[in-house]
Structures are given as structure tokens and as C-alpha cells.
Amino acid sequence: MTKGWLVGSAFTLLSAAPVLAQEGEKAAKDKSALDSYLIDGGPLTIFIVAVGLLSLISLTVFNFMNLTKGKFAPDDLKAALLDHMTNCRVRSAIELSASHPSYLGRMMAYSLPNIDATHPEDLGRDHVEDAIADFSINETRKQMTFISLLSLVAQAAPMLGLFGTVFGMIGAFATLGQNAGADPQDLAADISVALLTTMWGLIVAILSLFAYFFFKNRFNALVADCHGTAENLINASIQTVNADAHLAKIPEGIAV
């Protein structure tokens, strides 16, 4: 019985050997194929993948961390400012805004000093809105710097890929010029450079383009939220100051 078991085990191992060999060859083939998508593309392909993807990942992580509601218009600051402005405590609102590092805090600290109590009908609204516009222009230039870098990557990557294509085709034609009956394998290296640099350049460019528009729209939405909050704060103070005047315009009713 033991002898039969040993014979059966040996037969099983011998039967499985070709399958294991095929799997090993397949794994080696897969590995070499993965390597060929990078190594065969030459130094330029490696440069595009390393620098392009590293820049894309770094800028994406930075913008995800920077473009948050907490850094632009946190709810606690909005509620506190609304309470101050509803009760016309403009100085308290300015002090609170100046102590807060968020976009909304800095914007209100810059614009609220333009409120003019000598014009109770609108509290100098035009001057406040002009200050908000000035702040937004200056701040947008700073905030868009790291978003615009994604656009730069999206434009540079395909140009590098095109350069690799031209470089590879020049090498292929040079090989043909030296030997009219060149073996296709002799052209494979140059053609790989031409195609792989183009492929990786397009991959980096497409991903960077998606990231650019995503973060640009996210930034615009956050800024719009801050502007809407500023509008509500100004309206709250104007309504409080002119509450009696507004009520006087509402008819009490018609006596019968």
C-alpha cells in the first residue's frame, strides 16, 4: 500500500511539472513584458514616467490637502461672523476674521474695514465689494500656482513623448540607411522608443488634464462659497440697521 502511494505521488508530481513550468514561463513573460514597457523605451521614457508621474502625484496630494472647506470657509467661522454682523458688531467681526488663517477670515479682515456707518442705507457696500474683488484677484494668483502646474505637466508630457517619437524614428531610419536589408529585430529598439515615449507622454498628460480641471473647479466652488458668505454677512448688517425703515414700508392693514 505504501509503495502504491509513493508511485501515485510521483505520478502526480510528474503530471503537474509541465503545468508549473508553463506558469513559470508565463510569469517570466509577464515580468519581461512589464519591463519592456519601461526599459525598452529608453532613458526618455523612464524620465517621463519618473518625473511626470511624481510631479502629478505630488501636486495632486498637495491640492487635495490645500483645497478643503476648512481652509476656505469653515462652518464655525461662518456662524460666528454671522452672529457678529447680525448684531452689527463689525469691530468684533474684523478681530475674529484677522485671527483666522482661512480664506474667508483673511478676506473679511481685508474688506470689512471699508464698512461706512455714515451710509446706513447700504453701509458702504460698494467699497466693501471692491475690497473683496481686490483680495480675490491677489489670492487667486497665489492659489492657482500649484493648480496651473498640473496644466504645465499636461502640456509638457506629450511634447516629450513627441520628442521621443522623432528620436526613435530617426534611429530606425538610420539603421535602415546603414543596412538596406535590416532585420526587423534591429529596428525594434528604436521603434519601441518611438511608441513607448508617446504612450507614456499621453498617459501622464491625460491624467494631469483631469486633475487640473478637477482642482480648478474645486477652487472656484470654494471661492464662490466664500463670496456668498460675505454677501450674506453684509446683508445681515444692512437689514439690522434698516429694520425699522423696512417695517415702516410694510402696510399695517386696511381698517374696515
C-alpha positions in Angstrom: 0.0 0.0 0.0 2.9 2.3 0.8 4.5 1.5 -2.5 1.4 2.3 -4.4 1.0 5.6 -2.6 4.6 6.6 -3.5 4.0 5.7 -7.1 0.8 7.7 -7.2 2.5 10.7 -5.6 5.4 10.6 -8.1 2.9 10.3 -11.0 1.1 13.4 -9.7 4.2 15.4 -9.4 5.4 14.5 -12.9 2.0 15.4 -14.2 2.0 18.7 -12.5 5.5 19.6 -13.6 4.5 20.8 -17.1 1.8 22.9 -15.7 4.1 24.5 -13.2 6.7 25.1 -15.9 4.1 26.8 -18.1 3.0 29.0 -15.2 6.7 29.9 -14.5 7.2 30.7 -18.2 4.0 32.8 -18.1 5.1 34.7 -15.0 8.5 35.4 -16.6 6.8 36.5 -19.8 4.6 38.9 -17.8 7.5 40.3 -16.0 9.5 40.8 -19.1 6.5 42.5 -20.8 6.2 44.9 -17.8 9.9 45.7 -18.0 9.6 46.2 -21.8 7.1 49.0 -21.3 9.7 50.9 -19.4 13.2 49.7 -20.1 12.8 49.3 -23.9 11.5 52.9 -24.1 15.0 54.1 -23.1 16.0 56.9 -20.7 13.4 59.4 -22.1 10.6 57.0 -21.2 11.9 56.4 -17.7 12.3 60.2 -17.3 8.7 60.8 -18.4 7.3 58.2 -16.1 9.5 59.1 -13.1 9.3 62.9 -13.3 5.9 63.2 -14.9 4.1 60.8 -12.6 6.0 62.0 -9.5 5.0 65.6 -10.3 1.4 64.6 -10.9 1.1 62.6 -7.7 2.8 65.4 -5.6 0.7 68.2 -7.0 -2.5 66.1 -6.6 -1.8 65.3 -2.9 -0.9 68.9 -2.2 -4.0 70.3 -3.8 -6.2 67.7 -2.1 -4.8 68.9 1.3 -4.9 72.6 0.4 -8.3 72.9 -1.2 -10.5 72.0 1.7 -13.6 73.6 3.2 -11.7 74.1 6.5 -9.0 76.2 4.8 -11.5 78.3 2.9 -14.9 78.7 4.6 -15.1 76.7 7.9 -18.6 76.4 9.3 -17.7 77.6 12.8 -16.2 80.9 11.4 -19.2 81.5 9.2 -21.6 81.1 12.2 -19.6 83.3 14.4 -19.3 86.1 11.8 -23.0 85.9 11.0 -23.7 86.4 14.7 -21.4 89.5 14.9 -22.7 91.0 11.7 -26.4 90.4 12.5 -25.8 92.4 15.8 -23.7 95.0 13.9 -20.6 94.1 15.9 -18.4 94.9 13.0 -15.2 95.5 15.0 -15.6 92.1 16.7 -16.1 90.6 13.3 -12.9 92.2 12.0 -10.9 91.0 15.0 -12.3 87.5 14.6 -11.5 87.4 10.9 -8.0 88.7 11.4 -7.3 85.9 13.9 -8.4 83.2 11.5 -6.0 82.0 8.7 -8.7 80.7 6.4 -9.5 82.3 3.0 -12.8 83.7 4.4 -11.2 85.1 7.5 -8.5 86.9 5.6 -11.0 88.2 3.0 -13.3 89.6 5.6 -10.5 91.1 7.6 -9.4 92.9 4.4 -12.8 94.1 3.3 -14.9 94.8 6.5 -12.9 97.9 7.5 -14.5 99.5 4.4 -17.9 99.5 6.0 -19.2 103.1 6.3 -21.7 103.7 9.1 -22.4 107.1 7.8 -24.3 105.5 4.9 -26.9 103.4 6.9 -28.8 102.6 3.7 -26.0 100.3 2.4 -23.1 100.7 4.9 -20.7 101.5 2.0 -21.5 98.2 0.3 -19.7 99.2 -3.0 -16.4 99.8 -1.2 -16.6 96.5 0.7 -17.3 94.6 -2.6 -14.4 96.4 -4.3 -12.1 95.3 -1.5 -13.4 91.7 -1.8 -12.7 91.8 -5.5 -9.1 93.1 -4.9 -8.4 90.4 -2.3 -9.8 87.7 -4.6 -7.6 88.7 -7.5 -4.4 88.7 -5.5 -5.3 85.5 -3.7 -6.4 83.6 -6.8 -3.0 84.3 -8.4 -1.3 82.6 -5.4 -3.7 79.7 -5.1 -3.7 78.9 -8.8 0.0 78.5 -8.9 0.1 74.8 -7.9 -3.1 74.1 -9.9 -1.6 75.6 -13.0 1.5 73.4 -12.6 -0.8 70.5 -13.4 -1.6 72.2 -16.7 2.1 72.6 -17.4 2.7 68.9 -16.8 -0.2 68.1 -19.1 1.3 70.2 -21.9 5.0 69.1 -21.4 4.4 65.4 -21.2 3.1 64.8 -24.8 5.8 67.2 -26.1 8.4 64.9 -24.5 6.6 61.9 -25.9 6.7 63.5 -29.4 10.4 64.2 -29.0 10.9 60.5 -28.2 8.9 59.5 -31.2 11.0 61.7 -33.5 14.2 60.4 -31.8 13.1 56.8 -32.2 12.1 57.2 -35.8 15.4 58.9 -36.6 17.2 55.9 -35.1 15.1 53.4 -37.1 15.7 55.2 -40.4 19.4 55.5 -39.6 19.5 51.7 -39.1 17.8 51.2 -42.5 20.2 53.6 -44.1 23.2 51.6 -42.9 21.7 48.3 -43.9 19.0 48.2 -46.6 18.1 44.6 -45.7 18.0 45.2 -41.9 16.3 42.6 -39.7 13.1 43.9 -38.2 14.6 43.0 -34.8 17.3 45.5 -35.4 14.6 48.2 -35.7 12.6 47.0 -32.7 14.6 49.1 -30.1 14.2 52.4 -32.0 10.5 51.7 -32.7 10.0 50.9 -29.0 11.4 54.2 -28.0 9.2 56.0 -30.5 6.0 54.3 -29.4 6.6 54.0 -25.6 7.6 57.6 -25.1 4.4 58.6 -26.9 2.3 56.3 -24.9 3.6 57.4 -21.5 3.6 61.0 -22.5 -0.1 60.7 -23.3 -0.9 58.8 -20.1 0.7 61.5 -18.0 -0.9 64.3 -20.0 -4.4 62.8 -19.8 -4.2 62.2 -16.0 -2.8 65.7 -15.4 -5.5 67.3 -17.5 -8.2 65.6 -15.5 -6.5 66.6 -12.2 -6.2 70.2 -13.5 -9.8 70.8 -14.3 -10.9 68.9 -11.1 -8.9 71.1 -8.8 -9.7 74.3 -10.8 -13.4 73.7 -10.4 -13.0 72.8 -6.7 -11.1 76.0 -6.1 -13.8 78.1 -7.9 -16.5 76.4 -5.9 -14.8 77.2 -2.6 -14.2 80.8 -3.6 -17.8 81.1 -4.6 -18.9 79.8 -1.2 -16.7 82.5 0.5 -18.2 85.3 -1.7 -21.7 84.1 -1.0 -21.0 84.1 2.7 -19.6 87.6 2.5 -22.7 88.7 0.7 -24.9 87.2 3.4 -22.9 88.9 6.2 -23.2 92.3 4.6 -26.9 91.8 4.0 -27.4 90.8 7.7 -25.9 94.1 9.0 -27.8 96.2 6.5 -31.1 94.5 7.4 -30.4 95.1 11.1 -29.6 98.7 10.7 -32.6 99.4 8.5 -35.0 97.1 10.2 -37.3 99.9 11.3 -37.3 101.5 7.9 -38.2 98.2 6.3 -41.0 97.7 8.7 -42.3 101.2 8.0 -42.7 100.3 4.4 -45.0 97.4 5.2 -48.7 98.4 5.5 -50.4 97.6 8.7 -53.6 96.8 7.0 -56.9 98.4 5.9 -59.4 99.4 8.5 -63.0 98.2 7.8 
